[in-house]
Amino acid sequence: MTGVCGCCGALRPRYKRLVDNIFPEDPEDGLVKANMEKLTFYALSAPEKLDRIGAYLSERLSRDVARHRYGYVCIAMEALDQLLMACHCQSINLFVESFLKMVRKLLESDKPSLQILGTNSFVKFANIEEDTPSYHRSYDFFVSRFSEMCHSSYEDPDIRTKIRMAGIKGLQGVVRKTVNDELQANIWDPQHMDKIVPSLLFNLQCGEHSESRSPSPLQATEKEKESPVELTERCFRELLGRAAYGNIKNAVTPVLMHLDNHSLWEGKTFAVCCFKIIMYSIQSQHSHLVIQQLLGHLDANSKNSAKVRAGIVEVLLEAAAIAASGSVGPTVLEVFNTLLRQLRLSVDYELTGSYDGSTNIGTKIIKAHEERQLQEAVIRTIGSFANTLPTYQRSEVMLFIMGKIPVPGIHPTLPSTGSGPEGTRMIQIMLLKSLVQVTAGFQTTNMLTALPSSFLEPLLSFSLTEDPEVRLLVLQILLSLIDRHDNRPKFTNISIISDISVLKLKVDKCSRQDNLFMKKHGQQLYRHIYMGCKEPSSGRQHYETLFALLGLLSVELANEEVVVDLIRLALALQDLALSTDEALPVYNRCAVHALAAAYLNLICQLTTVPAFCQHIHEVLTQAPLCISVCVMSEASFNKLPLSSALQVIEVRQKESPYLLPEDVFIDNPKLPSSLEKVEGGVLFLQSKITEVLGGSGYNTERLATPYVPQYTDEDRLSKRKSIGETISLQVEVESRNSPEKEERTPAEEITFETLKNAIVDSVGMEEQERERRRQVVVKFQKAPFEEIAAHCGARATLLQSKLNQIFEITIRPPPSPSGTVSSGYGQSQSRSVPIYEMKFPDLCVY
């Protein structure tokens, strides 16, 4: 029998004998290396035999798997691996087919060890760069099988972890093998991505890995390298890093679906972690594609619960923070339009309590506090997106948002959804809060281009509304726009500052553009500051913000003319607090007095006019408590003459502390019951200020003119309580000495009596007009035809005569090159006939 077997063995093909010789009698001895070298040399020498070698190895491996001889299975796979690594000829494609057939056989096995063995061999194969392309190779089975292994639920935790890690490595190998091979099936197709991405996310979610630690993973220890979570993250990053422009959507869509299907938006943490990995891994120029997909997904979930929408918005917030500048993409306004639409819908949901009567989701209970959390998240996201934009695009976004704010009776741009006036008010507040976020940190060198009239005028109109929250938001927006040197925090609290040098204000010379801006919009700003102080509903925050606005105007945009106007405005505020015509509470009167005192204390030190400073703070060297010190040397201060007006703050400190900011802008101010006797030394005198500033070259004529705000059509937004409120339209008298200032004459004063007489007269005129019309109708109904025809003919004749008179006055014949010609009687006559001598037909007269 031995001789017969030997005879048959000698007749077998050489490649089979070489293959058989690599298998030892005892599989525990492992691969016979010497014979393996012979087989490798033979394969390299005769590459046409490589496909037969692979087929025979595959046949032996299938037989060994069926007979459960797993030792020989491992030897066969080791031999295949070595042949793959050594051979790179044109015939390797046929060998690879046999190799993949064997790997598939192992992956189909129920034994975890064989699955892991097959996966490891496939990973080695995936790292080989083939010289020749393959037109018919398919990896669909491997994608499905490796994805299934990623979801393994094997009982033993250690083996389950090994199977899942093998599945992750297998998917990584498939991606490496196919992503750059145009002849292979496109791995970015949805049918593949819908398996690969959820498998990776499943393993990423199962670990303790709650947040990405860095833009690219750090070098991990050996123990961490064996973690499925770390391995998954590296595989996920590699997949996304290889994604081209057209493949981003297919890679991100399964992520959104996975988060939807497993309700992972509500927790926010895992969703944020996933998109941090995505944003850090993809190419920076593709970031806007991810953001656009998130915005589209937010729209698709517009009727989902507030927690889900808030989770998507939080992810958007993180994505915008990671994205590079300008990566929002070409459709910048569409991004903000989507966010503003979600803000509007959230307000409607909160007020109406339903999702527009939807049959599927409309029965859900809407929680108001969740909707408010969503609204705050949307507002923060709008600010985050705005921070990535350049200045010119920020200005466009500001105009865009301003156009979305509904103004009752003017341009209600948002459709009514049944939420009523309260809904309009809430939308106004939310959009203004969005503007606060957009304008935060806004820097510009040209205020005229950054703040055009189309933006500033609608914004200022909201400062006239009765809603105190709306007015406060408008003031905050103005502060952000005007503050270009981070001086705003230094005016947070209203107080009498002894030396403003401790504030370390950053003051630059006012540029020409700033001068033009104040010349164009300065009066509007002054007027709205005055009207803001006049509102009875203004509180402590309003006055503190108004003081900051006055301070920033003085530091950022003030020239000599602006300083004069601001001083006049402060004195007008003092008069406002003294006026008995205004129904201001005691607190508001004291607050306006304190605001005027604090601002005059600030402006007198900014002007560095010694006499002006002394007017505000005279006798401070003799006062037991110094409240302010002028910015000048002590010697020059002592040489100044004393003035009665300089005792104002000192007198207030002793007699009327409730007129100073330190006693008014506190939690529980001690105020008198009324302010009927505020006079004398506690008031600032306009005449004295005009005198001391006139000596320093300031315009005394303008200083001596009391400031009176000019009322416009905007006042109808303020909804005054009485339509008979007296409005004095006194126009300021401008200085004639300055060529830049226009001369104006005082307008006629319009009082309540004037308006009453105008109304009475108009009623009488209406009665007369109605009577005249009635007589005309009766005449045409009852008069004979001849009389009506004669009347119409007379009207035509009258019209013709009037036209002749008009043409005689206005129309002249065209000039002739030869001047005039003489008629036979020596009179000059024009060459052309005037058109007004034409006779109009009766049919053309009506």
Secondary structure, DSSP 8 states (H G I E B T S, - for coil): -HHHHHHHHHHS-HHHHHHHHTS-SSGGG---HHHHHHHHHHHHH-GGGHHHHHHHHHHHHHHHHHTT-HHHHHHHHHHHHHHHHH--STTHHHHHHHHHHHHHHHHTSS-HHHHHHHHHHHHHHHT---SS--SS---HHHHHHHHHHHT---SSHHHHHHHHHHHHHHHHHHHHHHTT-TTS--TTSHHHHHHHHHHHHHHHHHSS--S--SSS-----HHHHT-HHHHHHHHHHHHHHT--GGGHHHHHHHHHHHHHHTT-TTT-HHHHHHHHHHHHHS-GGGHHHHHHHHHHHHHHTTTS-HHHHHHHHHHHHHHHHHS-TTTT-S-HHHHHHHHHHHHHHHHHHHHH-SSTT-TTTTTS---HHHHHHHHHHHHHHHHHHHHTS-HHHHHHHHHHHHHHS--TTT---S---S-HHHHHHHHHHHHHHHHHHHHTT---S-HHHHS-HHHHHHHHHGGGSS-HHHHHHHHHHHHHHH-SSS-GGGGSS----S-GGGG--------HHHHHHHHHHHHHHHHHHHHHHH-TT--HHHHHHHHHHHHHHHHHS--HHHHHHHHHHHHHHHHHHH-SSS---HHHHHHHHHHHHHHHHHHHHHHT-HHHHHHHSTTTTTSSS-----SS-HHHHHTS---GGGGHHHHHHHH-GGGSHHHHSSSS----S------GGGS--HHHHHHHHHTTT--HHHHTS-------GGGGGG--S-TT-----------SS-TTS----------HHHHHHHHHHHHHHHHHHHHHHHHHHHHHHHS-HHHHHHHHHHHHHHHHHHHHHHHHHH------TT--EE-TTS-EE-SS--GGGS---GGG--
